[in-house]
Amino acid sequence: MMTRNGRCPNFNHGRPNAPVRFCSMCGNVVNNRIPEKECSEEKHAKSRRERRGGVFPEKNAFIERT
């Protein structure tokens, strides 16, 4: 997702030490100090579920039950 000026609106691009290697919106590298690693789709899905449940558990309670 890009804005009219051609820049991604994700704030990780401007952070000096972004907590992720890739931007989730445009896919570009935002922190090349995080090493690349091979992950399965299953591992990514598990990580997303854990992260979602930890941030706003009351909003995602129905997701965990389904």
PQR file with spaces between the fields and no chain letter, atoms N, CA, C, O and H, PARSE charges and radii, in Angstrom:
ATOM       1  N    MET     1       0.846   -1.185    0.000 -0.4000 1.5000
ATOM       2  CA   MET     1       0.000    0.000    0.000 -0.0000 2.0000
ATOM       3  C    MET     1       0.888    1.243    0.000  0.5500 1.7000
ATOM       4  O    MET     1       1.721    1.421    0.889 -0.5500 1.4000
ATOM       5  N    MET     2       0.709    2.062   -0.962 -0.4000 1.5000
ATOM       6  CA   MET     2       1.483    3.302   -1.067 -0.0000 2.0000
ATOM       7  C    MET     2       0.536    4.489   -1.044  0.5500 1.7000
ATOM       8  O    MET     2      -0.629    4.379   -1.428 -0.5500 1.4000
ATOM       9  H    MET     2       0.033    1.917   -1.684  0.4000 1.0000
ATOM      10  N    THR     3       1.045    5.613   -0.595 -0.4000 1.5000
ATOM      11  CA   THR     3       0.259    6.841   -0.599 -0.0000 2.0000
ATOM      12  C    THR     3       0.452    7.546   -1.934  0.5500 1.7000
ATOM      13  O    THR     3       1.168    7.050   -2.805 -0.5500 1.4000
ATOM      14  H    THR     3       1.991    5.702   -0.283  0.4000 1.0000
ATOM      15  N    ARG     4      -0.174    8.683   -2.094 -0.4000 1.5000
ATOM      16  CA   ARG     4      -0.058    9.434   -3.352 -0.0000 2.0000
ATOM      17  C    ARG     4       1.366    9.861   -3.646  0.5500 1.7000
ATOM      18  O    ARG     4       1.767    9.947   -4.807 -0.5500 1.4000
ATOM      19  H    ARG     4      -0.756    9.086   -1.387  0.4000 1.0000
ATOM      20  N    ASN     5       2.136   10.131   -2.592 -0.4000 1.5000
ATOM      21  CA   ASN     5       3.511   10.568   -2.822 -0.0000 2.0000
ATOM      22  C    ASN     5       4.462    9.406   -3.077  0.5500 1.7000
ATOM      23  O    ASN     5       5.669    9.615   -3.198 -0.5500 1.4000
ATOM      24  H    ASN     5       1.811   10.060   -1.649  0.4000 1.0000
ATOM      25  N    GLY     6       3.932    8.168   -3.161 -0.4000 1.5000
ATOM      26  CA   GLY     6       4.754    7.012   -3.488 -0.0000 2.0000
ATOM      27  C    GLY     6       5.480    6.400   -2.313  0.5500 1.7000
ATOM      28  O    GLY     6       6.339    5.538   -2.496 -0.5500 1.4000
ATOM      29  H    GLY     6       2.952    7.998   -3.063  0.4000 1.0000
ATOM      30  N    ARG     7       5.150    6.829   -1.114 -0.4000 1.5000
ATOM      31  CA   ARG     7       5.815    6.300    0.082 -0.0000 2.0000
ATOM      32  C    ARG     7       4.861    5.414    0.866  0.5500 1.7000
ATOM      33  O    ARG     7       3.652    5.642    0.884 -0.5500 1.4000
ATOM      34  H    ARG     7       4.452    7.530   -0.966  0.4000 1.0000
ATOM      35  N    CYS     8       5.414    4.414    1.506 -0.4000 1.5000
ATOM      36  CA   CYS     8       4.628    3.519    2.347 -0.0000 2.0000
ATOM      37  C    CYS     8       4.295    4.250    3.649  0.5500 1.7000
ATOM      38  O    CYS     8       5.171    4.904    4.215 -0.5500 1.4000
ATOM      39  H    CYS     8       6.397    4.228    1.492  0.4000 1.0000
ATOM      40  N    PRO     9       3.054    4.157    4.141 -0.5600 1.5000
ATOM      41  CA   PRO     9       2.660    4.861    5.361  0.2800 2.0000
ATOM      42  C    PRO     9       3.074    4.152    6.657  0.5500 1.7000
ATOM      43  O    PRO     9       2.831    4.677    7.744 -0.5500 1.4000
ATOM      44  N    ASN    10       3.689    2.980    6.563 -0.4000 1.5000
ATOM      45  CA   ASN    10       4.082    2.242    7.762 -0.0000 2.0000
ATOM      46  C    ASN    10       5.208    2.979    8.485  0.5500 1.7000
ATOM      47  O    ASN    10       6.212    3.342    7.873 -0.5500 1.4000
ATOM      48  H    ASN    10       3.887    2.554    5.681  0.4000 1.0000
ATOM      49  N    PHE    11       5.035    3.198    9.783 -0.4000 1.5000
ATOM      50  CA   PHE    11       6.001    3.976   10.561 -0.0000 2.0000
ATOM      51  C    PHE    11       7.332    3.259   10.794  0.5500 1.7000
ATOM      52  O    PHE    11       8.306    3.898   11.191 -0.5500 1.4000
ATOM      53  H    PHE    11       4.219    2.903   10.280  0.4000 1.0000
ATOM      54  N    ASN    12       7.395    1.959   10.558 -0.4000 1.5000
ATOM      55  CA   ASN    12       8.663    1.246   10.747 -0.0000 2.0000
ATOM      56  C    ASN    12       9.751    1.752    9.816  0.5500 1.7000
ATOM      57  O    ASN    12      10.934    1.620   10.131 -0.5500 1.4000
ATOM      58  H    ASN    12       6.603    1.440   10.236  0.4000 1.0000
ATOM      59  N    HIS    13       9.383    2.330    8.673 -0.4000 1.5000
ATOM      60  CA   HIS    13      10.391    2.853    7.752 -0.0000 2.0000
ATOM      61  C    HIS    13      11.193    3.984    8.369  0.5500 1.7000
ATOM      62  O    HIS    13      12.364    4.154    8.028 -0.5500 1.4000
ATOM      63  H    HIS    13       8.422    2.438    8.417  0.4000 1.0000
ATOM      64  N    GLY    14      10.612    4.751    9.251 -0.4000 1.5000
ATOM      65  CA   GLY    14      11.304    5.885    9.848 -0.0000 2.0000
ATOM      66  C    GLY    14      11.966    5.583   11.178  0.5500 1.7000
ATOM      67  O    GLY    14      12.632    6.449   11.746 -0.5500 1.4000
ATOM      68  H    GLY    14       9.661    4.614    9.528  0.4000 1.0000
ATOM      69  N    ARG    15      11.799    4.385   11.678 -0.4000 1.5000
ATOM      70  CA   ARG    15      12.373    4.027   12.979 -0.0000 2.0000
ATOM      71  C    ARG    15      13.835    3.622   12.819  0.5500 1.7000
ATOM      72  O    ARG    15      14.173    2.875   11.901 -0.5500 1.4000
ATOM      73  H    ARG    15      11.258    3.681   11.217  0.4000 1.0000
ATOM      74  N    PRO    16      14.696    4.105   13.698 -0.5600 1.5000
ATOM      75  CA   PRO    16      16.114    3.744   13.586  0.2800 2.0000
ATOM      76  C    PRO    16      16.379    2.270   13.907  0.5500 1.7000
ATOM      77  O    PRO    16      17.360    1.706   13.423 -0.5500 1.4000
ATOM      78  N    ASN    17      15.521    1.640   14.714 -0.4000 1.5000
ATOM      79  CA   ASN    17      15.719    0.243   15.076 -0.0000 2.0000
ATOM      80  C    ASN    17      14.364   -0.468   15.057  0.5500 1.7000
ATOM      81  O    ASN    17      13.840   -0.844   16.105 -0.5500 1.4000
ATOM      82  H    ASN    17      14.724    2.098   15.107  0.4000 1.0000
ATOM      83  N    ALA    18      13.810   -0.648   13.877 -0.4000 1.5000
ATOM      84  CA   ALA    18      12.496   -1.284   13.734 -0.0000 2.0000
ATOM      85  C    ALA    18      12.550   -2.715   14.278  0.5500 1.7000
ATOM      86  O    ALA    18      13.560   -3.398   14.111 -0.5500 1.4000
ATOM      87  H    ALA    18      14.236   -0.343   13.025  0.4000 1.0000
ATOM      88  N    PRO    19      11.476   -3.175   14.925 -0.5600 1.5000
ATOM      89  CA   PRO    19      11.475   -4.511   15.528  0.2800 2.0000
ATOM      90  C    PRO    19      11.233   -5.644   14.530  0.5500 1.7000
ATOM      91  O    PRO    19      11.194   -6.809   14.928 -0.5500 1.4000
ATOM      92  N    VAL    20      11.071   -5.331   13.257 -0.4000 1.5000
ATOM      93  CA   VAL    20      10.826   -6.339   12.226 -0.0000 2.0000
ATOM      94  C    VAL    20      11.792   -6.134   11.061  0.5500 1.7000
ATOM      95  O    VAL    20      12.275   -5.025   10.832 -0.5500 1.4000
ATOM      96  H    VAL    20      11.103   -4.385   12.934  0.4000 1.0000
ATOM      97  N    ARG    21      12.065   -7.201   10.336 -0.4000 1.5000
ATOM      98  CA   ARG    21      12.964   -7.083    9.181 -0.0000 2.0000
ATOM      99  C    ARG    21      12.243   -6.498    7.976  0.5500 1.7000
ATOM     100  O    ARG    21      12.786   -5.631    7.292 -0.5500 1.4000
ATOM     101  H    ARG    21      11.673   -8.102   10.522  0.4000 1.0000
ATOM     102  N    PHE    22      11.024   -6.962    7.708 -0.4000 1.5000
ATOM     103  CA   PHE    22      10.280   -6.524    6.536 -0.0000 2.0000
ATOM     104  C    PHE    22       9.040   -5.727    6.922  0.5500 1.7000
ATOM     105  O    PHE    22       8.427   -5.984    7.959 -0.5500 1.4000
ATOM     106  H    PHE    22      10.583   -7.667    8.264  0.4000 1.0000
ATOM     107  N    CYS    23       8.675   -4.764    6.091 -0.4000 1.5000
ATOM     108  CA   CYS    23       7.445   -3.998    6.276 -0.0000 2.0000
ATOM     109  C    CYS    23       6.268   -4.894    5.906  0.5500 1.7000
ATOM     110  O    CYS    23       6.279   -5.542    4.859 -0.5500 1.4000
ATOM     111  H    CYS    23       9.172   -4.555    5.249  0.4000 1.0000
ATOM     112  N    SER    24       5.264   -4.928    6.757 -0.4000 1.5000
ATOM     113  CA   SER    24       4.094   -5.770    6.493 -0.0000 2.0000
ATOM     114  C    SER    24       3.188   -5.174    5.408  0.5500 1.7000
ATOM     115  O    SER    24       2.337   -5.873    4.857 -0.5500 1.4000
ATOM     116  H    SER    24       5.255   -4.401    7.608  0.4000 1.0000
ATOM     117  N    MET    25       3.368   -3.903    5.108 -0.4000 1.5000
ATOM     118  CA   MET    25       2.499   -3.252    4.123 -0.0000 2.0000
ATOM     119  C    MET    25       3.080   -3.285    2.707  0.5500 1.7000
ATOM     120  O    MET    25       2.350   -3.531    1.747 -0.5500 1.4000
ATOM     121  H    MET    25       4.059   -3.335    5.556  0.4000 1.0000
ATOM     122  N    CYS    26       4.381   -3.040    2.568 -0.4000 1.5000
ATOM     123  CA   CYS    26       4.962   -2.980    1.223 -0.0000 2.0000
ATOM     124  C    CYS    26       5.976   -4.087    0.955  0.5500 1.7000
ATOM     125  O    CYS    26       6.318   -4.333   -0.202 -0.5500 1.4000
ATOM     126  H    CYS    26       4.975   -2.840    3.347  0.4000 1.0000
ATOM     127  N    GLY    27       6.463   -4.755    1.989 -0.4000 1.5000
ATOM     128  CA   GLY    27       7.397   -5.860    1.809 -0.0000 2.0000
ATOM     129  C    GLY    27       8.858   -5.471    1.740  0.5500 1.7000
ATOM     130  O    GLY    27       9.717   -6.348    1.642 -0.5500 1.4000
ATOM     131  H    GLY    27       6.185   -4.555    2.929  0.4000 1.0000
ATOM     132  N    ASN    28       9.171   -4.185    1.788 -0.4000 1.5000
ATOM     133  CA   ASN    28      10.572   -3.753    1.745 -0.0000 2.0000
ATOM     134  C    ASN    28      11.258   -4.019    3.086  0.5500 1.7000
ATOM     135  O    ASN    28      10.602   -4.111    4.124 -0.5500 1.4000
ATOM     136  H    ASN    28       8.474   -3.472    1.867  0.4000 1.0000
ATOM     137  N    VAL    29      12.576   -4.140    3.049 -0.4000 1.5000
ATOM     138  CA   VAL    29      13.355   -4.338    4.265 -0.0000 2.0000
ATOM     139  C    VAL    29      13.383   -3.029    5.048  0.5500 1.7000
ATOM     140  O    VAL    29      13.715   -1.980    4.496 -0.5500 1.4000
ATOM     141  H    VAL    29      13.109   -4.065    2.206  0.4000 1.0000
ATOM     142  N    VAL    30      13.034   -3.089    6.334 -0.4000 1.5000
ATOM     143  CA   VAL    30      13.090   -1.888    7.175 -0.0000 2.0000
ATOM     144  C    VAL    30      14.187   -1.990    8.225  0.5500 1.7000
ATOM     145  O    VAL    30      14.609   -0.969    8.769 -0.5500 1.4000
ATOM     146  H    VAL    30      12.763   -3.941    6.782  0.4000 1.0000
ATOM     147  N    ASN    31      14.659   -3.197    8.523 -0.4000 1.5000
ATOM     148  CA   ASN    31      15.770   -3.377    9.461 -0.0000 2.0000
ATOM     149  C    ASN    31      16.614   -4.549    8.978  0.5500 1.7000
ATOM     150  O    ASN    31      16.287   -5.710    9.225 -0.5500 1.4000
ATOM     151  H    ASN    31      14.317   -4.027    8.081  0.4000 1.0000
ATOM     152  N    ASN    32      17.701   -4.232    8.288 -0.4000 1.5000
ATOM     153  CA   ASN    32      18.540   -5.294    7.739 -0.0000 2.0000
ATOM     154  C    ASN    32      19.476   -5.909    8.772  0.5500 1.7000
ATOM     155  O    ASN    32      20.230   -6.827    8.447 -0.5500 1.4000
ATOM     156  H    ASN    32      17.967   -3.289    8.087  0.4000 1.0000
ATOM     157  N    ARG    33      19.443   -5.422   10.010 -0.4000 1.5000
ATOM     158  CA   ARG    33      20.250   -6.020   11.076 -0.0000 2.0000
ATOM     159  C    ARG    33      19.593   -7.269   11.659  0.5500 1.7000
ATOM     160  O    ARG    33      20.241   -8.034   12.372 -0.5500 1.4000
ATOM     161  H    ARG    33      18.831   -4.677   10.274  0.4000 1.0000
ATOM     162  N    ILE    34      18.329   -7.475   11.362 -0.4000 1.5000
ATOM     163  CA   ILE    34      17.645   -8.690   11.792 -0.0000 2.0000
ATOM     164  C    ILE    34      17.954   -9.758   10.749  0.5500 1.7000
ATOM     165  O    ILE    34      17.674   -9.566    9.566 -0.5500 1.4000
ATOM     166  H    ILE    34      17.803   -6.853   10.783  0.4000 1.0000
ATOM     167  N    PRO    35      18.524  -10.874   11.175 -0.5600 1.5000
ATOM     168  CA   PRO    35      18.918  -11.891   10.190  0.2800 2.0000
ATOM     169  C    PRO    35      17.722  -12.544    9.512  0.5500 1.7000
ATOM     170  O    PRO    35      16.656  -12.708   10.106 -0.5500 1.4000
ATOM     171  N    GLU    36      17.928  -12.911    8.249 -0.4000 1.5000
ATOM     172  CA   GLU    36      16.889  -13.639    7.516 -0.0000 2.0000
ATOM     173  C    GLU    36      16.873  -15.069    8.012  0.5500 1.7000
ATOM     174  O    GLU    36      17.914  -15.622    8.368 -0.5500 1.4000
ATOM     175  H    GLU    36      18.793  -12.777    7.766  0.4000 1.0000
ATOM     176  N    LYS    37      15.694  -15.667    8.037 -0.4000 1.5000
ATOM     177  CA   LYS    37      15.606  -17.074    8.396 -0.0000 2.0000
ATOM     178  C    LYS    37      14.449  -17.696    7.631  0.5500 1.7000
ATOM     179  O    LYS    37      13.490  -17.023    7.254 -0.5500 1.4000
ATOM     180  H    LYS    37      14.848  -15.218    7.748  0.4000 1.0000
ATOM     181  N    GLU    38      14.565  -18.969    7.419 -0.4000 1.5000
ATOM     182  CA   GLU    38      13.526  -19.713    6.721 -0.0000 2.0000
ATOM     183  C    GLU    38      12.443  -20.098    7.715  0.5500 1.7000
ATOM     184  O    GLU    38      12.729  -20.726    8.735 -0.5500 1.4000
ATOM     185  H    GLU    38      15.344  -19.516    7.725  0.4000 1.0000
ATOM     186  N    CYS    39      11.224  -19.731    7.430 -0.4000 1.5000
ATOM     187  CA   CYS    39      10.099  -20.072    8.292 -0.0000 2.0000
ATOM     188  C    CYS    39       9.001  -20.688    7.450  0.5500 1.7000
ATOM     189  O    CYS    39       8.811  -20.325    6.288 -0.5500 1.4000
ATOM     190  H    CYS    39      10.992  -19.221    6.602  0.4000 1.0000
ATOM     191  N    SER    40       8.291  -21.610    8.040 -0.4000 1.5000
ATOM     192  CA   SER    40       7.155  -22.196    7.336 -0.0000 2.0000
ATOM     193  C    SER    40       5.933  -21.306    7.525  0.5500 1.7000
ATOM     194  O    SER    40       5.887  -20.492    8.447 -0.5500 1.4000
ATOM     195  H    SER    40       8.445  -21.904    8.983  0.4000 1.0000
ATOM     196  N    GLU    41       4.961  -21.462    6.666 -0.4000 1.5000
ATOM     197  CA   GLU    41       3.722  -20.700    6.798 -0.0000 2.0000
ATOM     198  C    GLU    41       3.034  -21.049    8.117  0.5500 1.7000
ATOM     199  O    GLU    41       2.399  -20.198    8.740 -0.5500 1.4000
ATOM     200  H    GLU    41       4.998  -22.124    5.917  0.4000 1.0000
ATOM     201  N    GLU    42       3.165  -22.306    8.534 -0.4000 1.5000
ATOM     202  CA   GLU    42       2.570  -22.737    9.806 -0.0000 2.0000
ATOM     203  C    GLU    42       3.175  -21.977   10.990  0.5500 1.7000
ATOM     204  O    GLU    42       2.461  -21.578   11.909 -0.5500 1.4000
ATOM     205  H    GLU    42       3.681  -22.998    8.027  0.4000 1.0000
ATOM     206  N    LYS    43       4.482  -21.784   10.958 -0.4000 1.5000
ATOM     207  CA   LYS    43       5.148  -21.045   12.040 -0.0000 2.0000
ATOM     208  C    LYS    43       4.707  -19.575   12.047  0.5500 1.7000
ATOM     209  O    LYS    43       4.485  -18.993   13.109 -0.5500 1.4000
ATOM     210  H    LYS    43       5.062  -22.108   10.210  0.4000 1.0000
ATOM     211  N    HIS    44       4.584  -18.985   10.862 -0.4000 1.5000
ATOM     212  CA   HIS    44       4.119  -17.600   10.780 -0.0000 2.0000
ATOM     213  C    HIS    44       2.698  -17.464   11.322  0.5500 1.7000
ATOM     214  O    HIS    44       2.394  -16.525   12.058 -0.5500 1.4000
ATOM     215  H    HIS    44       4.764  -19.457   10.000  0.4000 1.0000
ATOM     216  N    ALA    45       1.839  -18.401   10.956 -0.4000 1.5000
ATOM     217  CA   ALA    45       0.452  -18.353   11.423 -0.0000 2.0000
ATOM     218  C    ALA    45       0.394  -18.451   12.943  0.5500 1.7000
ATOM     219  O    ALA    45      -0.380  -17.739   13.583 -0.5500 1.4000
ATOM     220  H    ALA    45       2.087  -19.163   10.359  0.4000 1.0000
ATOM     221  N    LYS    46       1.202  -19.322   13.518 -0.4000 1.5000
ATOM     222  CA   LYS    46       1.243  -19.464   14.980 -0.0000 2.0000
ATOM     223  C    LYS    46       1.710  -18.161   15.627  0.5500 1.7000
ATOM     224  O    LYS    46       1.133  -17.718   16.620 -0.5500 1.4000
ATOM     225  H    LYS    46       1.831  -19.900   12.998  0.4000 1.0000
ATOM     226  N    SER    47       2.740  -17.556   15.073 -0.4000 1.5000
ATOM     227  CA   SER    47       3.247  -16.288   15.612 -0.0000 2.0000
ATOM     228  C    SER    47       2.192  -15.191   15.554  0.5500 1.7000
ATOM     229  O    SER    47       2.039  -14.413   16.495 -0.5500 1.4000
ATOM     230  H    SER    47       3.209  -17.916   14.266  0.4000 1.0000
ATOM     231  N    ARG    48       1.459  -15.137   14.427 -0.4000 1.5000
ATOM     232  CA   ARG    48       0.417  -14.114   14.304 -0.0000 2.0000
ATOM     233  C    ARG    48      -0.675  -14.318   15.341  0.5500 1.7000
ATOM     234  O    ARG    48      -1.154  -13.354   15.939 -0.5500 1.4000
ATOM     235  H    ARG    48       1.583  -15.770   13.662  0.4000 1.0000
ATOM     236  N    ARG    49      -1.075  -15.577   15.559 -0.4000 1.5000
ATOM     237  CA   ARG    49      -2.116  -15.862   16.561 -0.0000 2.0000
ATOM     238  C    ARG    49      -1.655  -15.462   17.953  0.5500 1.7000
ATOM     239  O    ARG    49      -2.421  -14.873   18.716 -0.5500 1.4000
ATOM     240  H    ARG    49      -0.686  -16.360   15.073  0.4000 1.0000
ATOM     241  N    GLU    50      -0.414  -15.775   18.286 -0.4000 1.5000
ATOM     242  CA   GLU    50       0.118  -15.438   19.616 -0.0000 2.0000
ATOM     243  C    GLU    50       0.225  -13.932   19.793  0.5500 1.7000
ATOM     244  O    GLU    50      -0.102  -13.399   20.854 -0.5500 1.4000
ATOM     245  H    GLU    50       0.208  -16.253   17.666  0.4000 1.0000
ATOM     246  N    ARG    51       0.676  -13.259   18.765 -0.4000 1.5000
ATOM     247  CA   ARG    51       0.826  -11.803   18.840 -0.0000 2.0000
ATOM     248  C    ARG    51      -0.537  -11.134   18.953  0.5500 1.7000
ATOM     249  O    ARG    51      -0.711  -10.201   19.737 -0.5500 1.4000
ATOM     250  H    ARG    51       0.941  -13.692   17.903  0.4000 1.0000
ATOM     251  N    ARG    52      -1.496  -11.606   18.180 -0.4000 1.5000
ATOM     252  CA   ARG    52      -2.845  -11.032   18.201 -0.0000 2.0000
ATOM     253  C    ARG    52      -3.486  -11.232   19.562  0.5500 1.7000
ATOM     254  O    ARG    52      -4.125  -10.315   20.077 -0.5500 1.4000
ATOM     255  H    ARG    52      -1.355  -12.364   17.544  0.4000 1.0000
ATOM     256  N    GLY    53      -3.334  -12.393   20.148 -0.4000 1.5000
ATOM     257  CA   GLY    53      -3.939  -12.682   21.437 -0.0000 2.0000
ATOM     258  C    GLY    53      -3.323  -11.892   22.568  0.5500 1.7000
ATOM     259  O    GLY    53      -3.987  -11.631   23.571 -0.5500 1.4000
ATOM     260  H    GLY    53      -2.815  -13.138   19.729  0.4000 1.0000
ATOM     261  N    GLY    54      -2.052  -11.501   22.428 -0.4000 1.5000
ATOM     262  CA   GLY    54      -1.375  -10.788   23.502 -0.0000 2.0000
ATOM     263  C    GLY    54      -1.620   -9.297   23.521  0.5500 1.7000
ATOM     264  O    GLY    54      -1.490   -8.662   24.567 -0.5500 1.4000
ATOM     265  H    GLY    54      -1.513  -11.713   21.613  0.4000 1.0000
ATOM     266  N    VAL    55      -1.972   -8.726   22.385 -0.4000 1.5000
ATOM     267  CA   VAL    55      -2.124   -7.278   22.304 -0.0000 2.0000
ATOM     268  C    VAL    55      -3.505   -6.828   22.771  0.5500 1.7000
ATOM     269  O    VAL    55      -3.621   -5.988   23.663 -0.5500 1.4000
ATOM     270  H    VAL    55      -2.078   -9.242   21.534  0.4000 1.0000
ATOM     271  N    PHE    56      -4.544   -7.386   22.168 -0.4000 1.5000
ATOM     272  CA   PHE    56      -5.916   -7.028   22.522 -0.0000 2.0000
ATOM     273  C    PHE    56      -6.721   -8.309   22.717  0.5500 1.7000
ATOM     274  O    PHE    56      -7.556   -8.639   21.874 -0.5500 1.4000
ATOM     275  H    PHE    56      -4.450   -8.069   21.443  0.4000 1.0000
ATOM     276  N    PRO    57      -6.492   -9.034   23.802 -0.5600 1.5000
ATOM     277  CA   PRO    57      -7.148  -10.328   23.953  0.2800 2.0000
ATOM     278  C    PRO    57      -8.669  -10.247   23.959  0.5500 1.7000
ATOM     279  O    PRO    57      -9.333  -11.170   23.488 -0.5500 1.4000
ATOM     280  N    GLU    58      -9.232   -9.163   24.480 -0.4000 1.5000
ATOM     281  CA   GLU    58     -10.692   -9.070   24.528 -0.0000 2.0000
ATOM     282  C    GLU    58     -11.303   -8.926   23.136  0.5500 1.7000
ATOM     283  O    GLU    58     -12.420   -9.393   22.910 -0.5500 1.4000
ATOM     284  H    GLU    58      -8.693   -8.413   24.862  0.4000 1.0000
ATOM     285  N    LYS    59     -10.600   -8.292   22.199 -0.4000 1.5000
ATOM     286  CA   LYS    59     -11.109   -8.127   20.839 -0.0000 2.0000
ATOM     287  C    LYS    59     -10.980   -9.417   20.036  0.5500 1.7000
ATOM     288  O    LYS    59     -11.757   -9.656   19.112 -0.5500 1.4000
ATOM     289  H    LYS    59      -9.693   -7.912   22.383  0.4000 1.0000
ATOM     290  N    ASN    60     -10.002  -10.248   20.388 -0.4000 1.5000
ATOM     291  CA   ASN    60      -9.737  -11.438   19.596 -0.0000 2.0000
ATOM     292  C    ASN    60     -10.167  -12.725   20.286  0.5500 1.7000
ATOM     293  O    ASN    60      -9.772  -13.810   19.859 -0.5500 1.4000
ATOM     294  H    ASN    60      -9.371  -10.054   21.139  0.4000 1.0000
ATOM     295  N    ALA    61     -10.952  -12.629   21.322 -0.4000 1.5000
ATOM     296  CA   ALA    61     -11.358  -13.819   22.064 -0.0000 2.0000
ATOM     297  C    ALA    61     -12.151  -14.774   21.170  0.5500 1.7000
ATOM     298  O    ALA    61     -12.005  -15.991   21.283 -0.5500 1.4000
ATOM     299  H    ALA    61     -11.273  -11.748   21.669  0.4000 1.0000
ATOM     300  N    PHE    62     -12.982  -14.237   20.289 -0.4000 1.5000
ATOM     301  CA   PHE    62     -13.762  -15.108   19.423 -0.0000 2.0000
ATOM     302  C    PHE    62     -12.902  -15.847   18.412  0.5500 1.7000
ATOM     303  O    PHE    62     -13.266  -16.942   17.983 -0.5500 1.4000
ATOM     304  H    PHE    62     -13.101  -13.249   20.196  0.4000 1.0000
ATOM     305  N    ILE    63     -11.787  -15.283   18.027 -0.4000 1.5000
ATOM     306  CA   ILE    63     -10.905  -15.914   17.058 -0.0000 2.0000
ATOM     307  C    ILE    63     -10.280  -17.182   17.651  0.5500 1.7000
ATOM     308  O    ILE    63     -10.165  -18.199   16.968 -0.5500 1.4000
ATOM     309  H    ILE    63     -11.492  -14.393   18.376  0.4000 1.0000
ATOM     310  N    GLU    64      -9.880  -17.115   18.915 -0.4000 1.5000
ATOM     311  CA   GLU    64      -9.232  -18.255   19.553 -0.0000 2.0000
ATOM     312  C    GLU    64     -10.167  -19.439   19.680  0.5500 1.7000
ATOM     313  O    GLU    64      -9.711  -20.583   19.669 -0.5500 1.4000
ATOM     314  H    GLU    64      -9.973  -16.289   19.470  0.4000 1.0000
ATOM     315  N    ARG    65     -11.469  -19.196   19.800 -0.4000 1.5000
ATOM     316  CA   ARG    65     -12.432  -20.271   19.996 -0.0000 2.0000
ATOM     317  C    ARG    65     -12.817  -20.960   18.698  0.5500 1.7000
ATOM     318  O    ARG    65     -13.277  -22.102   18.726 -0.5500 1.4000
ATOM     319  H    ARG    65     -11.840  -18.267   19.809  0.4000 1.0000
ATOM     320  N    THR    66     -12.642  -20.300   17.568 -0.4000 1.5000
ATOM     321  CA   THR    66     -13.090  -20.882   16.303 -0.0000 2.0000
ATOM     322  C    THR    66     -12.047  -21.777   15.691  0.5500 1.7000
ATOM     323  O    THR    66     -12.271  -22.345   14.622 -0.5500 1.4000
ATOM     324  H    THR    66     -12.269  -19.373   17.545  0.4000 1.0000
